[in-house]
Amino acid sequence: MAKLYYQEFKKQMAADPARELRIATIFSYGANEEESDGILDEENSEDTSALDQPSRDFLEEAIKDYNKMFHTNYDTSSDKFQNYYKDVSLRMKNKELDILIVVNMFLTGFDATTMNTLWVDKNLKMHGLIQAFSRTNRILNSIKTFGNIVCFRNLQKRVDSAISLFGDKSAGGIVLMQSFKDYYYGYESVDGRRMPGYVDLMEDLNHKFPLSEPQIVGEQSQKDFIVLFGAILRMRNLLLSFDEFKGNELISERDLQDYLGRYQDLRDEWKRKRQESTDITNDVVFEIELIRQIEINIDYILMLVKKYHDTHCEDKEVLITIHKAIDASPELRSKKKLIETFIAGINDVDDVMNEWHSYVMEQRDHDLNTIIAEEKLKPEDTRKFMEHAFRDGEIKTAGTDIDRLMPPISRFGGGGRAKKKQGVIDKLKTFFEKYFGIGGSVSFIEPSHKEITYDFDRQETLSMVAEPETPYGEKV
């Protein structure tokens, strides 16, 4: 069965290159009959010696596909297969594999919080069923609050039996999600309470906070909006796991961006109020991870900018879409002025993407030199510090790294040094937020016929792969 699934995926991807996924399979010898006691016969992950020849040949070919995909060198021999097992495990946890097809593997002891869906085509029961289902139940963040189980066999009675035996007999509703209809239209909980559905929440949003109103006035109204829109974001997160939700969102993409923009404006406003006053309540939670789930990245914005440029900067509707998209994004709001300044000067640009990279690098150097001059920082140390920050994806303020950048200041200045240091940290953080994540990367073939991938954010070469058949200089 694993072979059939793997071959079908390969066939469909070959027929449609747009469906390209990173798929792997792994299995070793195991008895083929069903488990009599419900305990999964967990594999000996290192033993392939008992595989019959057709199975071993197939596994060899699948591992060759894997080697080609990740530039590794594994096979079914004892030592290399053990390393293949470890490598697959690591890539699963790091989200480098999209789908992994297994036979009695990675079902006990394997824990990856990023794994979200288990497809089951096996008559699991009792302890084995709980073992297998538990691979997806690790909560990662507010986006992944549950795991998905898709069964190709009717396991409902076995699920109920296993939950009754290994947990609370009335826990079925806790373990299993409600139906799409329940989340969409609302339902009655086990204690008799009416649980509002997505339709109810959207009606409240349109009635209480219509987009026709320019702004939300009053602290209580703002709080009500934050709570309601957060509930909608959480409900959308649940509904996105159902195919039926597509086409039934009850809101256009542009209107959603408008509401996201308002939500972000209030987040900025409340953050500022909390810094200025201790009277502002702290019980309001902003669902930032759920906003990032529908994140609009810089590539999407640049695609719109190119579209705007191609209309000779006359299609103002595209311009409005760009501004709305930036306002809706937590990551791009800090880059708003940078992007808008770039858009204002693209009339005479030939290649938008190349011009963007040149513009970003020029502005980044200018802004960093300004900070160095204003704060009298050590130029080389500061540039190296920021290079490391872009490489690591964060500004590290612990330790003495910041102190090494600063000019000598008397330690007996009545707290002036601490204030000066915090000012430097704030400026470098603002600089980092403005430029991190917008450089992108480019791949090209250099004279020795190696494919080079260069990252503009980190300002370093990410990978170098031999590609002897690719012409020198060809952009990938």
Secondary structure by P-SEA (a helix, b strand, c coil): caaaaaaaaaaaaaacccccccccccccccccccccccccccccccccccccaaaaaaaaaaaaaaaaaccccccccaaaaaaaaaaaaaaaaaccccccccccccccccccccccbbbbcccccaaaaaaaaacccccccccccbbbbbbcccaaaaaaaaaaaacccccccccccccccccccccccccbbbbbcaaaaaaaaaacccccccccccaaaaaaaaaaaaaaaaaaaaacccccccccccccaaaaaaaaaaaaaaaaaaaaaaaaccccccccccaaaaaaaacccaaaaaaaaaaaaaacccaaaaaaaaaaaaaaccccccaaaaaaaaaacccccccaaaaaaaaaaaaaaaaaaaaaaaacccaaaaaaaaaaaaaaccccccccccccccccccccccaaaaaaaaaaaaaaaaaaaaccccccbbbbbccccbbbbbbccccccccccccccccccccc
